[in-house]
Amino acid sequence: MIISDEGLGMPRDNRDSIRKLASHNMISESLALRLGELIGFRNLIVHQYGKVDDSRAHKQLYSESGDFYEFLEAIERFIYSKRDGSGEHRTN
């Protein structure tokens, strides 16, 4: 919804959504890179492009879980930055 509300155009795929957020400083470039890797990992699992090593999958998800929280915090900061003192969304 943020991409649409901000008029950033239609993303081609999940990675493009992340790139759009990063290119408009809604998330950091380093977070965008890490999330892009997770998207690739997700595609590997969902589409079964190869045999998935369960221990690698567990390690990847466990070690990268902080990225989800970092993403949520970045989006929350962006949303709050768009609000005025009353808590209402600003209209331009």
C-alpha positions in Angstrom: 0.0 0.0 0.0 2.9 2.4 0.7 4.3 2.0 -2.8 0.8 2.7 -4.3 0.0 5.6 -1.9 3.4 7.2 -2.6 2.9 6.9 -6.3 6.1 4.8 -6.8 4.7 2.8 -9.7 3.7 -0.8 -10.0 6.5 -3.2 -8.8 7.4 -6.0 -11.2 7.9 -8.5 -8.4 8.8 -8.7 -4.7 12.4 -7.7 -5.2 11.3 -4.6 -7.2 9.0 -3.7 -4.2 12.0 -3.7 -2.0 14.1 -1.8 -4.5 11.4 0.9 -4.7 11.3 1.3 -0.9 15.1 1.6 -0.7 15.4 4.0 -3.6 13.0 6.3 -1.9 14.8 6.0 1.5 12.0 4.2 3.2 14.4 1.3 4.1 18.2 1.2 3.9 20.1 -0.2 0.9 21.8 -2.8 3.2 18.4 -4.0 4.4 17.1 -4.1 0.8 20.0 -6.3 -0.2 19.4 -8.7 2.7 15.7 -8.9 2.0 16.5 -9.5 -1.6 18.5 -12.5 -0.6 15.6 -13.8 1.6 13.2 -13.4 -1.3 15.6 -15.5 -3.4 15.7 -18.1 -0.6 11.9 -18.0 -0.4 11.7 -18.7 -4.1 14.0 -21.6 -3.8 11.8 -23.2 -1.2 8.4 -22.4 -2.7 9.2 -23.3 -6.2 11.5 -26.1 -5.3 14.3 -25.0 -7.6 16.6 -27.4 -5.9 17.0 -29.6 -2.9 16.7 -27.6 0.3 19.1 -28.3 3.1 17.0 -28.1 6.3 19.9 -27.1 8.5 20.8 -24.3 6.1 17.2 -23.2 5.9 16.9 -23.1 9.7 20.2 -21.2 10.0 19.2 -18.7 7.3 15.8 -18.0 8.8 17.1 -17.9 12.4 20.1 -15.6 11.6 18.1 -13.3 9.4 15.0 -13.0 11.5 16.3 -9.6 12.8 15.8 -8.3 9.2 12.1 -8.7 9.6 12.1 -6.5 12.7 14.4 -4.0 11.1 12.0 -3.8 8.1 9.0 -3.3 10.4 10.8 -0.6 12.3 11.8 1.2 9.1 8.2 1.1 7.8 6.8 2.3 11.1 9.3 5.3 11.1 8.2 6.1 7.6 4.5 6.0 8.5 5.0 8.1 11.6 7.0 10.6 9.5 3.9 11.1 7.3 1.7 12.0 10.2 1.3 15.4 11.8 1.0 16.1 15.5 -2.6 14.9 15.7 -1.8 11.4 14.5 -3.8 11.9 11.3 -2.3 11.2 8.0 -1.2 14.3 6.2 -2.8 15.1 2.9 -0.8 17.1 0.3 
